[in-house]
Every structure is written in structure tokens, then in C-alpha cells.
Amino acid sequence: MSDYPELIYWLALINESGLKLSLVKPIIQRWCVVEQRPLAELFELSPLEWETTFGVSDQEAERAVATRRKLAQQAAALKQWQAAGIEPITFLDARYPGRLAHTLPPARQPLILWAQGALNIFNQPGVTMLGSQTPSDDTLEFIQELMITLAAEEIGLVSGYGRGLDRATFELMLAIENGRAVVVLPMGLSAFAKTTSKLTEAASAGQIALLSPFAPDTAFDEKLAEARNVLIDHLALALLIPDADEASQERGSAALDRGMPVFVSVTNTAGNRALIDRGALLLTDAGEVIELVQQAVIDAAFFDEPADLPGHAPAQTVIAAEAGAPLVAIPTISLQSDEDYALRSEDAEPIDSDEALDILSGGGEIPAILRQRLEQNDDD
């Protein structure tokens, strides 16, 4: 068997093996994360070794072994995609968005993300704007002021590039000189490029990053749009909802359940009132949005569970690895009482700005305004 870069084996197993993704994910997690073995070694196993190692059926083992014949095909396809500026990022890649690795359950984390443009934007703070209706002139004016303020504080936008409010907000952010946005697409990047070239210049200029969990040639589908919304809501650090329709109300409620800041306008709609009753805040002051986003950056740096192994694979992805045993997920332990959060009896010494910046830098790039405030507080 010819030797290929490690990424080719990932692509072949995911795209060409014929195995269900629900089976491929724990296999890769076990082999690459738990046992820390290159995926290329997996392709050297016999059908019998597949069966005894992973507990798969005879038919699944035969399909897995037959994937060896697809390696050259995947290598050729990857060369074409990379020539078009499309880069695959595995969930063990340091460029994989940290917020997805830490907030999404392992079963919902894409094994590979396809990206184009300014990949460094993925781990920068951002908010997302929800709502399907075409915004009024007054709403657009407020959003424009809000986007200018956010961009000045180095806070970007996470967009789905959908029609109506989502598209309008994205275009307002892009019109700002230092505006930045991540666009999560409901289709493959190659398929998207065939529909429009409007974002090509912004991607080349480093102003936006295009992201898709779907293979480059995947066509648009409504179900895929619903799936990508999950990534949008977990990439963002706050949800902004001027007028809550049924879909945005559902997503806002889910975000509140996760402890994520949600803002709604003062418009007296049933959806807005329902979200306010659940803890949403009024979207009247851009400063409050900024403060909560910056607090979320700090919280993420202090409380996100660090990866146990290289890359961003979180600890809850660990699965049983006894030889010959079927794959079995180890359940994540949930906190059951306030005692789990209890402080120890001894007092903690305060930390200065240098210590705080050192801790926060472990969670990614620190916004300049947050760095300035920490240093100012130390001086005071």
C-alpha cells in the first residue's frame, strides 16, 4: 500500500468506507485520541482484526478494508480542493475551533471542517444575529451602529449568510474596515463557489472565513441548514435576536439553557417576551453586549476543559480501549449539586494583570480592549 499524508486516510475512511458516521467517529477517537496511533496504521488491519478490535460486522469489516483502494482517489480530490484554497481541518488540528471542541458533545462535533479564507478568525470572539424577516430601516440603523462598536472592540460576527436579517447584518459588518466574520455554510465550499463569487474577495483579503462541515461538493439542503445552525450557535459567544420568530426563539432558548447570553430587542412580541421570561437581556446597549462577550472569553479561558492529548479533542471523547472489546462510550459525569462548585476554605490570593493575561492566552488570542482593561485595572 502506498504511503499518503495522514489526512488522506481520514478522508478515505469518512467519505469512502461506507461506514456510518456514528461508527467512524468512535473508531477514530479510540485509534487516534486514546491510543495515539496514526490512522494510516488502521488501513493495515485485516477484516478479522477489524471485527475483533472494534466489534464491527463481517460486512462492515470488508467495506473498511476495501477503502484502501480509494486512497489515490481521495489524494487527487484533496489536491484539487487545496488548489482552490479549500483546507480540511480535522478535530485534532490546532486550528479546529476551540469553542466547538469544548461546547459540543463529541457525537455532534464534525470530524473534519472545510475552511477557506482567514482561518485565524475561528477562535476570535464573535456574536450571531438571528431572525428571518427583512429588517426595517430603524433596525438596520441600530444594527449598523452595533456592528461598528463590536468591530472596534475586535468582536466579529458568526453568520449563516441566510436571507433577510442574517445577510443584511453580514453585509453591514463587511462594510466596516476592520469588520470580521465567520460564515458557516449549509453546503460544501465548492458547491457554494458555483452559486456566487461575492465572498471570494473578502476571503482573499482575510476579512472573512468560510466554514462548512460538509464535503466540498455537497449541494444545499434544508436539513443541512438546520445542522449548520448548531455550529453557528456554538461558535458564537452571544445571540442577538431583534424579533424572535419560531426558529430563533427555539435557538435562543437552547442557548439560555447552556448559560449563553441572549439579547432581544424592546419590540413587544410574544417570542421576545418568552425569551425575556427565560433570562434574555434587552438589546439596547452595545456596551452590555461587549461586556458579556468579554466575560465569556474569560470564562472560556478559565473553565473550558483542556484537551488531554494533542489537538482539541476534549476529555469526554475518551472511549473504552481494551483490546478486542466493542466500542463503548464512557458517559460524561455531570455535576449534581451546588457542593460541586464550593470554594475551598482557604482564601485565594488575587492575581495581577500579567498572571491573568498568561492564563487567558491559553484560550486563544486576547482582544486588545480586554488586554488594555486588565492592564489599566492593575495600574489602578
Sequence and secondary structure as in RCSB ss.txt:
>XXXX:A:sequence
MSDYPELIYWLALINESGLKLSLVKPIIQRWCVVEQRPLAELFELSPLEWETTFGVSDQEAERAVATRRKLAQQA
AALKQWQAAGIEPITFLDARYPGRLAHTLPPARQPLILWAQGALNIFNQPGVTMLGSQTPSDDTLEFIQELMITL
AAEEIGLVSGYGRGLDRATFELMLAIENGRAVVVLPMGLSAFAKTTSKLTEAASAGQIALLSPFAPDTAFDEKLA
EARNVLIDHLALALLIPDADEASQERGSAALDRGMPVFVSVTNTAGNRALIDRGALLLTDAGEVIELVQQAVIDA
AFFDEPADLPGHAPAQTVIAAEAGAPLVAIPTISLQSDEDYALRSEDAEPIDSDEALDILSGGGEIPAILRQRLE
QNDDD
>XXXX:A:secstr
     HHHHHHHHHHHS   HHHHHHHHIIIIIIS   GGGGGG  HHHHHHHH   HHHHHHHHHGGGGHHHHH
HHHHHHHHTT EEEETTSTTS HHHHHHS GGGS SEEEEEE GGGGGS EEEE   S   HHHHHHHHHHHHHH
HHTT EEEE   TTHHHHHHHHHHTSTT  EEEE SS HHHHHHH  TTHHHHHTTSEEEEESS TT    HHHH
HHHHHHHHHH S EEESS  HHHHHHHHHHHHTT  EEE S   HHHHHHHHTT EETT HHHHHHHHHHHHHHH
HHHS   SSSSS  GGG B   TT    B       SGGGG   SS      HHHHHHHHGGGS   HHHHHHHH
HHHH 
